[in-house]
Amino acid sequence: MNTPIVRLSSVRKQFGSTPVLNGLDWQVMPGQVIGLLGRNGAGKSTLLECLLGLREADGGAVTIYGEDVNALSDATRARIGYVPQKSDLFEWLTPRQMLDYFKALYPRWNDAKVDALLERWGFDLPKLGRAISKLSGGEQQRLAIIRALGPDPELLVLDEPVSALDPVGRREFLRELIDGVIERGTTVVFSTHILSDLERVALDVAFLKDGRIALQGQLDELLEGAHRVVGAPGVRAEPLSLEDLFIEVTQ
Ligand SMILES: Nc1ncnc2c1ncn2[C@@H]1O[C@H](COP(=O)(O)OP(=O)(O)OP(=O)(O)O)[C@@H](O)[C@H]1O
């Protein structure tokens, strides 16, 4: 039987007196591509941060590749890529300097992939030599994605990775995710509010509500199983769209 890559057990987190994660149990299996959904403020970022050990939970346990997330070995850290919701790039560096810095931290770094992405995603020489603070929000988001993909992570965690990207940028990112990442068997967890994008890549979805995973399953099965009865009894039920399902589960 497959062992989960990520395991969260009874995780609790509150800010002040407001509970955000409320005894949350969750497992991520190898090769899963999970879209994490929830209303604004439901706690998606908090969950992803606790999952990665970037934010200390108030209770419960989190393991990644069987290791306690608060004591991850360097070897395990090197297997994880993360794109935070808010840019954490070193804004005073140029993109090239920042990427060189991260390259030095990782035992494995895919130069060919990084260079190909930089070229495909519009980082010409002038842009590569400009301080990151002078790049647009979308360019910074692309750079954060390139940085996370550099070490060929086996587990990729992305917090609203496409929120600042225009439709062309989103399409390019999704193509990279599908062709370059998912096909290699990478495990991916990503939060998004753009349901149409999620429908193109996520095989599984998980809904966060009231501090727990309220529903999780394969996207097509969830949609197939969820129907709205229209009209009089006996009238054929209509399958729900993902948007309908989102509203139904998270309201
Ligand atoms: N550092 C903090 N201090 C106090 N409250 C916080 C802090 N970080 C988050 N919160 C609160 O915790 C709740 C969950 O926030 P979080 O950012 O995890 O939600 P989210 O689901 O990612 O939201 P969104 O979809 O809007 O990005 C919110 O009510 C937020 O205001």
The ligand as a Tripos MOL2 file, in Angstrom:
@<TRIPOS>MOLECULE
LIG
   31    33     1     0     0
SMALL
NO_CHARGES

@<TRIPOS>ATOM
      1 N1         -0.7300   36.3060   11.1010 N.pl3     1 LIG1
      2 C1         -2.0510   36.3550   11.3190 C.ar      1 LIG1
      3 N2         -2.5460   36.9780   12.4070 N.ar      1 LIG1
      4 C2         -3.8750   37.0120   12.6610 C.ar      1 LIG1
      5 N3         -4.8070   36.4480   11.8580 N.ar      1 LIG1
      6 C3         -4.3680   35.8060   10.7690 C.ar      1 LIG1
      7 C4         -2.9800   35.7310   10.4360 C.ar      1 LIG1
      8 N4         -2.8430   35.0230    9.2770 N.ar      1 LIG1
      9 C5         -4.1090   34.7060    8.9110 C.ar      1 LIG1
     10 N5         -5.0050   35.1650    9.7960 N.ar      1 LIG1
     11 C6         -6.4640   34.9760    9.7210 C.3       1 LIG1
     12 O1         -6.6930   33.5780    9.5890 O.3       1 LIG1
     13 C7         -7.7550   33.3450    8.6850 C.3       1 LIG1
     14 C8         -7.2660   32.4260    7.5490 C.3       1 LIG1
     15 O2         -6.3600   33.1540    6.7400 O.3       1 LIG1
     16 P1         -5.6840   32.4850    5.4530 P.3       1 LIG1
     17 O3         -4.8100   33.5190    4.8340 O.co2     1 LIG1
     18 O4         -5.0750   31.1930    5.8500 O.co2     1 LIG1
     19 O5         -6.9840   32.1970    4.5450 O.3       1 LIG1
     20 P2         -7.0810   31.8140    2.9960 P.3       1 LIG1
     21 O6         -8.0800   30.7120    2.8940 O.co2     1 LIG1
     22 O7         -5.7300   31.5450    2.4430 O.co2     1 LIG1
     23 O8         -7.6930   33.1460    2.3950 O.3       1 LIG1
     24 P3         -7.6560   33.7730    0.8960 P.3       1 LIG1
     25 O9         -8.4720   32.8640    0.0180 O.co2     1 LIG1
     26 O10        -8.3430   35.0990    1.0890 O.co2     1 LIG1
     27 O11        -6.2110   33.9050    0.4800 O.co2     1 LIG1
     28 C9         -8.2460   34.7090    8.2100 C.3       1 LIG1
     29 O12        -9.3670   35.0660    8.9540 O.3       1 LIG1
     30 C10        -7.0830   35.6070    8.4940 C.3       1 LIG1
     31 O13        -7.5130   36.9080    8.7600 O.3       1 LIG1
@<TRIPOS>BOND
     1     1     2 1
     2     2     3 ar
     3     2     7 ar
     4     3     4 ar
     5     4     5 ar
     6     5     6 ar
     7     6     7 ar
     8     6    10 ar
     9     7     8 ar
    10     8     9 ar
    11     9    10 ar
    12    10    11 1
    13    11    12 1
    14    11    30 1
    15    12    13 1
    16    13    14 1
    17    13    28 1
    18    14    15 1
    19    15    16 1
    20    16    17 2
    21    16    18 1
    22    16    19 1
    23    19    20 1
    24    20    21 2
    25    20    22 1
    26    20    23 1
    27    23    24 1
    28    24    25 2
    29    24    26 1
    30    24    27 1
    31    28    29 1
    32    28    30 1
    33    30    31 1
@<TRIPOS>SUBSTRUCTURE
     1 LIG1         1 GROUP 0 **** ****
